[in-house]
Amino acid sequence: MLRSATHDPSMVTIDFANGTQSRFHAIWLRDNALDPETRASGNGQRLITIGDIPADVSISAAEVVKGDLIVTFQPEDKTVTFPASWLAEHIYDRDRDSEIGRLAPGITTWERGIDAPCGDWDAVHANLTAKRDWLAAVAEYGFAKLTDGPTEPESLLKVADLFGYVRETNYGPYFEVRTEVNPTNLAYTGLGLQAHTDNPYRDPVPTLQILYCLENSAEGGDSIVVDGFRAAERLRDQNPVGFALLAGYPARFEYKGSDGVCLQSRRPMIELSPDGELIGIRFNNRSSAPFVDVPFDQMEAYYAAYRQLGEIIDDPAMGVSFKLEPGESFIVDNTRVLHARLGYSGAGSRWLQGCYADKDGLLSTLAAMRMAQPEAAE
């Protein structure tokens, strides 16, 4: 609720009931007006362009009525109501965190020793609260397991159905992870794999990966996940100059392992938003192409930072390990969490299926569920 409002032609200053004060510009308020001529009532999409707003827009009146803000704009002589709760959710007049490599709200980083977030197959498919909690764990921690699922091929597609759609690639709608003769990808061998993000050679990269176990009687082959954001935090704290190098220059990645495919990307190993927020990790030794975008006098320092990041990722204290049983699966945020595999023997069998999906579908489903159950989201 609002207590009072003052204004001049260019802005409104409002006092909230909790004692805080915020300013809002006339152009910002007009652009975000909530009236039906400005926004569609069904989906909230804007019906006007920036060019439809007069360049000399100003505020001729602003007052608090029943706890909400009522503003009149000129030269349109247009009056709009802004609910106090809406204004409180959209305050931009505030001190900002300027730390480079900071995390977005709602993200929790982790190392070895945490309990892997886990959901039960039947529960997440039948119970909305269980499903919401499982999706929330993926959003917060970047990975989660599912247990006690079916062992029929293509069951992994039902995991993607929980929140969105499979992203089909040159590997198909899904791919098999088991030993092959003359494999096109090292994932199809019994070799151990360093912790990595998948498909860094794509632009955009698949943002979610699902791995589903159908058989696993081979010796070894444990799965390991590593929080790339935590690794980046450690590098930033230990070597801020090296962190800046890996964030400031693009690496190169490439894959051309099968006929008709030559995938290439040019993206930094540590990706930051323009205001310094940590938004992505790309790390895959198997798919790295020659780095040619780093200045000559910075290349040795760049490689030193690359090596240090690799050592942090390989640190046993960073990894959470588990051996998937038939009917178990896990999902990772492929822009954040790296996954690895211990080598396994030729005796017995190990058969996983994997697919990709998109994080926007998961976050959209989670947000919609939280809106439908606001009391459960608190």
N, C-alpha and C positions, 0 to 999 in steps of 0.2 A: 504494500500500500504506500501511496505517496502522501507527503505532508504538505508540500508547497512547491511552486514553480515560479521562476523569474525568467525573463527573456529579453533579448534584443533582436534586431532583424536577422542576425546570422546564427543564433543558437538559443537553446533552452537549457536552463540549469534547474535540476529537480532535486528535492530533498526526500529521501526515502524514510519510511517510518522507523527503520532500524538505525537512523542517524547518519547514513552515508549520503554522499552527494555525487551527482554525475552530470556531465554536460553532453548534449547531443546537438549536432549541427543541423541547420535547416535543410540542406541538401540531402543529408543522410536520412532524416525523418521523412522527407517527401518521397524519396526513392523507396523507402520501406513502409510506406503507408499501407494500412490493412483494410482499406475500404474496398468494396466490390468493383469499383472502376479501375483500381490499381492492381488488385490481385484476384485471381479466380477463386471463388468460394469453395470449389470442390477439392482442388489440389494445392492451392496456395501459390501457384505460379504467377509471376509478374505479367501483367497485361500491357505495360508501357515500356518504352525504351528510355534510355537516358536522354535522348534527344527530345522526348515528349515533355520533359520537365523544363520549365523556363530557366534560362541561365541566370536570371536575376531573382530566383526564388528567395523569399524571405518570410519571416514569421511576424504576423501582425497581432496575434493574441495567443496566449498560452495560460491555461489555468487547470487546477486540480478539481475534479468533480467526482465525488463518491470514491475517492482514492485513485482514480485513473487520470491520465493526462489528455487534455483536449487542446489541439493546436489548430490555428487557422493560418493557411499559407496564402501569400500574395505572389504574383498578381492574379492567381486563379480564384481567389476568395473561396478556398476549399478548406473545410473543417474536417479533421480526422481525430478519432479517439485511439489512444495507445494504452492498453492495459498495463498496470504497474508490473504485473508478473512478467509480461513480455519484455518490457524495458529492462527489468532486472536480469533477464536471461541474455540480453544483448548489449551490455555495457562495454564500451570500448575506451572510455576515459579512465584509464587505470595504469598503474605501474606495470611494466612488462619485464618478464624474466629474459635477460639478455645472454644467459649462459649458452655458449656454443656446445651443441651435442646434447642438449637437455631432452628429456622425455616428454611425450604428450601426456596429459592427464589420463588416468585410468590404466597406465602401463606399469606393470611390476616386473622388474628384472630378477634373475635368479641364477643360482649356481647349484652344484651337486649338493644333495641333501634335502631338497624340497620333495614333498610328496607330489608325484605326477598327477595333475588334474585328470579326473577319470569319470566317465559316465557309463551307465548300464544300457545296453542296446535296447532292451524292451522299454525301459523307463523313458529314455529320450524320445522314443518313437510314440509313446502313448501318453506321456505326462508333460504338459506344457511347462510346468515349473522346472522339471528335470532337464528339459530341452533348453530352456532359457539359461539355466545355470551352466550347462555344458558349453553353450555358445559364448557365454560371458567369460568362462575360463579361457577359451581360445583367444578372445579379444584382449584379455588382461595379460596372460602368460605367453601367448603365441603358440601354444600346443596343448593337446589333450588327447587322452586315450578313450576308446570305447571297448567294453568287454562283453563277453557272452553273446556274441552275434552269430549269425548263421555261417556255415562254411561252404556255401555254394558259390561258384564263380560269379563275378559281377556284383557281389553283395556290396562292394565299395561304392557302387553307384547310388545305393540307398542312403549312404552317408551324405553324399553331395545333395541328395534330394531333401535333406533336413533343412537346408537353407538356401539352395540356389541350383546352379547348373554346372555340369562338367564342361571344362574348357578343352575342346579337342585340339590336338596338336599333330605334328607329323608322326608321332608315336601312336596316333589313334585316339579314341575316346578314353581308353585306358591301356596300360602296358603291363607285361608280365615281368616279374623280378625273380628269375631263377637261372641256374647255370645253362648256358647255351654253347654250342660249338661255333667258333668264329663269330663271336658276338659283335654287334655294331656299337655297343656301349659297355663300359666296364661294369656297369650295374648288373649286367647279365653274366657275371663270373662269380667265383667264390672268393675273390680277393676282398680284403678289407678296404674300406673307403674312408678317407679323411672327412671330417665334418665339413659340410658344404651346403650352399644353397643350390637349388636345382635350376637348370636352364638359364644361367645368367646371360647367355648369348641371345636371349629373346628380348624384344623391346615392344610392348611391355612384358615383363617377366610374369609367369604365372604366380599369383599371390598366395594360393593355398595348394598344398599337396596332401593327398590322402594315401596311406599305405595300409593294405589290408592283408592279414595273414590267413592263408588257406591250409598250408602244411608247414610244419617246422620241426622235423625230427633230426636235422643235421646238428653236428657238434659245433657250437659257436654260433656266429651270425647275430649276436645281440645288437639291438638298435641303441643308438646314443643320440641324444639331442643336446644342443648347446645354444644358449641364449646369445645371439650375435649382438644384441643391444648391450648386454652386460659386458661382453668382450670389448665393444667399442668404448664403453665407459672406463674400463680398466686402461685401455690404451690412452684415452684422453687424459686420465689422471697421471699416468706414468710418463707419457711422452706427448705433450700437447702439440709440439711442432710436427711430429710424425702423424698424429691424428689429423692435423690440418692438411698435410700433404695427401693422405689417402682420401680425404673429403674434397680436396681442392682440385685434383686432377683426375680425369677419367682413366679407368683401366679399359682394356679391350678383352672381349670374350668371343669365342668362335666355336662352332660345331658344324662339321661336314662329314659325318660318319656314314651316311647312306646316300644312295643315288638321288640326285635332284634336290638335295638339301644343303644349303650353305647359310647358316644363321650367324649373324654378327651383331654385336652391340658395343656401344661406347658409353660406359657409365662408371661413376666412381664406386670403389669398394664400400665406402661409407657415404651414404647419401643424406644430405641435410636439406631442410626446407630453406627458402630464402631468408627466414628470420632465425635460422640456426637450430631448429628442432630436428632431432634424429628421426629419420623416416624410413631408412632402408639399409640393408647390408647385402652385398654381392660378393661371395667368396667361393671359388671353385678352382682348385689347382689344375684339375683335369681339363678345364675348358678355357684357361687363360691363353690369350693371344699375346704377341709381343707388345709391350707398352711403348707407345711412340708419341704420347701426348704430354709427357713429363719433360720439362726443360733439362738439358744436359747437366747443368750444375746442380740439379735437384735429384737426379736419378739415383745416386747411391743412397741418399737419405731416404728416398721413397722406398727403395728396396729394404732398407733397414727397418722402416716402419711396417712394411708388408711382412717381413720375417717376424717382427715382434707381435703383430696381430695374429699370425699363424701360431706362434708359441703360446699365446694366451688361449686361443681356441683349442689347441692340443692339450692344454693343462688338464690333467685328470680331475682337478677340483672343479672344473667347469661343467662336466658332462653328467647328465642324468641317463642311466642305462637301464634297459629292460629287454627281456626276450619275449617277443610276441608269441602267444599261443594261437592255435587255430581258432578263428572267430573273433580275434582281437584286432584292433586297428588303431592308428593314431593319425592325427592331422597336425600339420605345422603351418604357421604363417611363413611362407617362403621368402618374404621380404625381411624377415627378422631371425627366425630360428634355423640353425644349421642342423643337419642330421648326418649321422655316420653309421657305419656298420663294421663290426668285427668280422674278420675272415671266418669262413666255415669250411668244414671238411666235405669231401665228396660222398661220404657215407650218409645214409638217410636222405631226406628230401627237405628242401626249403622252397616254398612257393608263396610269393606275395604278389598281389596286384596293386598297381598304383594309378592314380589319376590326378588331374589338376582341376582346380575350381578358382573362383574369384572371391576375394575378401569382401568386396562391396556387397555381395549378396548376403554373406554371413552377418555383416554389420547392420545391413538394412533389416534383416529378419530380427536380429536382436533388438534394434531400436524400436521396431514396430511392436514387439512383444512387451517391451518395457512401457511403451505408451499405453498399451492395452491393460497392463497390470502395474500402474505407477506405484502402488503401495508395496509391491514385491520388489521393485527396483531400488527402493530406498535403503 
